[in-house]
Amino acid sequence: MVVIRLARSGAKKRPFYNMVVTDSRNRRDGRFVERIGFYNPVAAENEQGLVVNAERLAYWQGVGAQLSPTAARLVKQIAVKPAA
């Protein structure tokens, strides 16, 4: 199964996550098919904390990719943000 999830990178105590499309059997930080965005939980106010390519996200969901619970929560935040 293809899944959209977060892959951790960054330094110790300074997490940075790439939102990737990967086979569910691969390791969390292992091989992936495509990087469709990123999430920086420790971003300063003037930096972007969450960026997702909505076009690619819609494509992968259209061909059957499942969102992980955390990725789904972040995508839901993006959907609410433009209205504000």
Steps between C-alpha positions, in 0.01 A plus 500: 500500500619852423488738794559873550689558823768706671870411483708656776820688431677790665727510801456372852234707679433688170255278306413557137264273311463434127155394384570207270317242292639153567422132515365417846762224541793744477665643809379837632809685376580259218434495129206700367331560166446876517536790744183709493565746782652564838407579861720700735350491852763740640469765227533863602206731434655633178574150362260260334413215732296286264511478120322235293465479122120464486502394135731203565314413822172482306665287229638245746173479690324453167711194418437344842766631739391510864590781742660410831312640803757776554511594132120510494497738798748732327311494169183587691680805649594617151139473382387726785780759467410660160153595628648707784 
